[in-house]
């Protein structure tokens, strides 16, 4: 889930940024320090949105930088269990498909791709459903549900499923909707033959 969070921290502005306006120098320093950070409690820091408040700067002996207490807003992404995400297939391997969903990648294990017998085609790098005739390949846009989240060091490991109703490659759901529409459409009456 994407969130905007207000954070307070002390940031040091190096002498190379003294030629910038104070707010620009601080925002630049915050971006270098915070953007791309992976934290178990916060999630993934995507961007420094704005600087809210700047306290009085202090010079510490032995450091050429000026240290400021600041309050600022961050745009973060924290994957949550059971969250439905949209992304696209970036890689297909014999054990599953990797999905890029904005800031992070997740993996759909072969057992979680579809509710059908699935075979892997190494020549075409696709997963194929035996009865449904569904195909999952690199570049497909998919909707998936997060079923596991773990943080290992500075990296998220996200498990996904596309087996549930309404999930999977978007062209799968379009085909299902088309089939339902055709089934619900009234059948034309046969004209009566003259006697």
N, C-alpha and C positions, 0 to 999 in steps of 0.2 A: 504494500500500500504506500502510495506517495504521501508525504507529509511535509509541512513547513514547521520547523522547530526553532524556537528562540534559544540561543546559547550564550553564556557568558564565559569569557576566557581572557587570558593575557596574551597579547601578540607583540612580537618584536618586529620593528621596522628597521631594515638594514640601511646603512648610509647611501647605498645605491638608489634608494627610493626617496631620498630627501628632496629631490627636485620636483616631486609630484605633490599635488594637493593632499592634505592630510588624509581625507576620507578615501581618496584613490589609492594612496600608499598603503593604508590599513586594509582596504578591500583586496588589493593585490596580494598582500602578505597572507591574509586569511585564505584566499584561493589556493595559494601555494601550499599552505599547511593542511587545509581541510578537504579540498575537493579530491575525490577518489578514495578517501579514507573508508575502510571497512571496519565497523565496530559492532560487537555483539549486541550492545544496548541500543545503539542508534540505527544501524543498518548501513547502507551505502550512501555516503555523502555525494550528491550529484552537483550541487552548486551553492555558492554563497549568494543568497538572494539580495540582502541589503545589510548595511551597517546601521544599527539603531542608535547606539550611544557610545561615545568615546570619552574615556576618563582622562585624567592628567597623566602625561607621559613621564617616565623616569629613565634616567641614564644610570646603568649599573657599571661599577668600576670593572675594567677589563673587557667591556663589551662596547663596541662602537654603535650598537643599535639603541633605539629608544623603545621602551617597553610600555605599552598602553593597555589598561583594562578596557575591554570592549564588550558590547552586547550586539549580537548580530543574528540574522535569520539564515537557516540552511534549508535547502530542499533535499529531502532524503527519500530513499526507497527502502522499505523493510518488508521482505516477503513474509506473508502470513499464511498459516495453514488454512486450507480449503478456499483460498482466494482463487478466483477465475482470472486467468491472464491471457493476453493475446500476444502472439509472437510469430516468428517464422523459423522454419527448419534451416539450420546452418550446416548440419552434418548428419549423415546417416551411416551408422556402423552396424555390424552384425548383432550387437547387443542392445541397440536402441537408437533414438534420434535426439540430437541436441537442438534445443529451441532457444533462440535469442528473444528475450522478452524485455526489451528496453535496456535497463542498466545491468542486468544479469542474464546468465544463461542457465537453463535447467535441462534435465534429461528425462525423456520418456523411455522407460525400459520396454523392451520388445513385448513383455507380458502385459503392459499397460496401454498399448497403442490402440487396439480395437477389440470389441467383443466378438471375435471371429478367430479361426485358425489363421495365424500370420506366418508368411514365409518371407525370408530375406533374399533379394535378388542382388548378388554382389556385382554382376555385370552392369546393371542399371542403377545400382545404389538405391533401391526402393524396398519398401515393405508392402506386401500384397495380401489382401484379405481373400480367403478361398471362396466363401459363399457371397460375401457382400461386394466383391470385386473392387473394393476400395484400395487406393494406392496412396502411400505417403512417400514423398520425395523431397529432396533439397529444394528450398525456395517456397514450399507450400506455407501458406498462412494458416495458423491453427489457433484454436481456443483450447486451453488446458486448465486443469485444476492442480494447485499445489498440494501434494500429499506428504512431503517430507522436507524439512529444512534443517540444515546443520551448518555450523560455522567452524571451519578448520583453519586456525591461524588467521590469515587475512583473506580467506576465500569462502564464499558461500557454496554449499552443495544443495541443489534443489531438485527434488524428485517430483515428476509431473505425471498426470494421467490424462488420456484423451478417450478413455473407454466409456465414460458416462454419457447419458443422453444430452445432446446439444453441444458436445465437445468434439474436437477433432479438426481435421482440415476443413476450411470453410466451404470448399466445393462439395464435401460430403454432406454437410447440412443443407446446402442448396438443392442437392439431388433428392434428399429425403423430403424437403418441403414441396418440391415439384411433384413427387410421387403421391404425397398426401393430398395435394390440390387436385390431382387427376382422379384419385379415388373418391373424393367428396363431390366432384362435379356430377350433376345428374346426367344419366345416359339419355341420348336422344330416343324418342319414341319411333317405332317403326310405322311407316304409313300403311294404312289399311288398303288392301288390294280391292279394286272394284269387283263386284260379282257379276 
